[in-house]
């Protein structure tokens, strides 16, 4: 009688894995993004479970760790051998968990520039919000539209900030981050493109601390040279020379790249 009874849990799991394999193959062979979305949706619970466990024990923000776990899920989709006897869910669990462990080993070993921390914060917030809206982690294209950065830029930012050699969703070898790929998806009125903001911040970081203070007070706070001198305890003539030298340095750094 057992042969006519309900399917066993093992049989159901086997059929579920076969469905995931078909979705992964559809994505790889036909670049079917809907198939990829479905894989993400089916494994969102695993992702959230692992991320919440690490967040509760480490004290790191959930949204930051969600981004790291998302990288592990992408790697699982790219690396899973569809002919393997192992279930994709087990493989994905291992990859997500491994990515988070890698993150905790390497956190703090790489100095991340100020502009990267600011942009990554926007991407993390968008990831959390879109995950709630979509019921799955967002694709790079969806994040790109939300934060106005190219999809390639999203992937390169993840490489830089997450201390990982994550490959793009379309495959490819492991490489160092290409920061030149971080560009605005579209230009907006009265707003500098992200690539220009990055270039400006990188150039400002090359100045001395005193030069940065003077530039900030003069160009951003609109103080006069005399007011800056009083604030910093410098003669007005010294402030004038600092502004002139800082401007020359910034022009030299920015002009050749334009």
N, C-alpha and C positions, 0 to 999 in steps of 0.2 A: 504493500500500500504506500510505502514511503516514496516510491518512484512517481506517484501521482500527486503527491503533496506539494506544498509551497516550495519555491526555490530556496536552497540553503543560502546562508549569509555568504559563503565562499563563492557560490555561483553568481550571486548578485555583484559581489566585489569584482569578480572577473569580467562581467559584462560592463560594469562601470569603467574599469580600466581600459577595456577595448574601445569604449566610446571616447575616452580621453586621448587614446592613441590616434584614433581617426581624426580628432580635432587638431592634434599636433601635426599630423601629416598634411592635413589640409592647409594649415598655416605655412608649413615649410615648402610645400610643393606649389601652392597657388597664391601664397601671401594673403590668405584669407584672414583679415583682421577680426571678423566676427567669430571665427573659430578660436582665435587667441583670447578674445574677450570672454568667451564661454569657459575656457580653461581657467582664466583668472577668477571668474565667478564661482566655479566649482571648488576652487581651493582657497577662497578668501577666508573661510573659517579656520583653516590650518594656519594661514599667515597671521591672522589676528590672535589666535591662541598662543603662538610662539612669541609674538611681539609683546603681548600683554604680560606674559610670564617674565620676560627679560626686563620689561619696564618696571614691574613691581619690585624686582629684586635689585636693580641697578640704580633706580632713581632718575634715569635719563628720560626725557620727554617721549611719550608714546609716539607722537607724530614723527620724531627724528628716527626712532627705531623702525617705524613702519616703512620708511624710505629704504632703510638698509635691508629689511626683510623682502621688500619688493624686488631689490636687486637679486636676492637669492632665488626668488620665484622666476625671474627672467632667465637666470642662468640654468635653472632646472628645465625650462621649456627648450632652451637652446641645446642643452647637453644630454637630455634623456635619450637613451637608445630604445627605439620603439619595439625592437625585437627582444628586449630584456625580459627575464622572468619576474623581475622586481616591479612592483606597482609604481606608477608615477607618483601617487600620493606619498609613498614612503620616500621616494627619491627627492621629491619637492621638500618634504619635511627636513631631510638631511641637509639639503642645499641652503634652505632658509636659516636653519639653526647654525650651520657652518659659517654663513655670511655674518651673522650676528656675533658669533664667537670671534671671528676675524676682526670685526669692527672693534670689539672691546680690547683685543690684544694691541691693536695699532692706534687706538684713540690717543691723541695728544702727541704722537710721534711726528706728525707732519704739520707744519705751520700753514694755516689757511689764510689767505689774504682777506682783508676786511670786506672787499666787494663780493667775494665768494660767500662769506658768511651771510651777508645781507640777502643775496640772491637765493641762496639755498634755503633760507628761512621762508621766503615767499613760496618756493617750490614745495617745502614741507607742509605749509599751511594749505596749499592747493591740493596736495596729495590726500591729506586727511579729509578735506571737505568733499572732494570728488569721489573718494572711496565711499563716503556715506551716501552721496547722491546716486552713484552708479551701482552700488552693491558689490564692487570689485575694485582692485587697484586700477588707476587710470593708465592708459597708454601714453607714451611720450608725446604723441601728437595732441592728445587731450590736455596734457599739462602745458604743452607749448602754447596752445590757444589761450589758456587761462592766464599765464604769466607773461605772454608776449615774448617768448624766447624760442628760437628754432628747435625742432625736435633733436637735431644733432647736438645743439648746445645743452639741452637737458641731459643727454647721455654723458657728455664731457664733464658737466658739472658734477654728476654722480660719481664719475671716476675720481675727480679731484677731491670731493668732500668726503666720500665714504671710504677713502683709502683702499680702493678696489679696482682691479682691471676688468671692469664689467664690459662685455662686448655689446655692440648695438643689437637691437632686436632683430636686425636683418642678418646677423652673423658677423663673421670677421674675426681676425686675431686679436689678441690682447695687446694693447698699446698704452703709452702714456697719454694723459689728457691733452687734447688739442684745444687750447683756450681760444684760438682764433675762430672756432666754430660757434662760440657763444655770442650770438647776435640776436637782434630784435627780429621777430617774425614779421612785423610791419611797423612802419614809423608812425608815431602819434604826434599831433600838433602840440607845441609848447613842451616837448619832452625829448631829452637827448636819447638816441638809441643806446641800448645796453652796451654795445661794443665801445661806444665813445665814453660812456660813464666808467667802464672798466679801464680804458686807456688813461683817462684823467686821474682816477684813483691810484693806478699803478705809478703814474708820473709823480703825483703828490707824495707817495710813499718814498720816492727816491730823494726827496728834499731832507734837509736837516730838520730837527725838531723845532728849532727857532724859526726857520723859514716857513714851516707849515703853520705855526702859530700866527706869524705875521700875515701870511696869505689868507688864512681863515678870517682874521679880524678885518683885513682890508677889503677883500672881495666878497666874503659871505656876510659879515656883520656890518659892513659899510662904515667902518670907523675911519676917521682921518689919520694921517701919519702922526700928527701931534697927539691925538687921543691914544693911539697904539703905543707911542713912546711912553706916555704917562702910565699906561696899564702895565707895560713890561719893564719899565725902568730904563728906557733907552733914549738917547737923543734922537730928535726928529731926523737928522741927517743920516744916522745909522739905519733907521727904519726905511728911509728912502732907498739906501743902497741894498738892503735886504730884499725889498720888493723888486728892484731892478734885476738883481742876480737870480732870484727865484723865477722871475718871468722868463729870463733868458734860458734857464735850465729847462723849464717846462716846454718852451718853444722848441728847443733842440731835441727833446725827447719825443714830442708829439709830431712835429712837422715831417720827419723822414718817413713816418708810417702812413701819412695821409696820401 
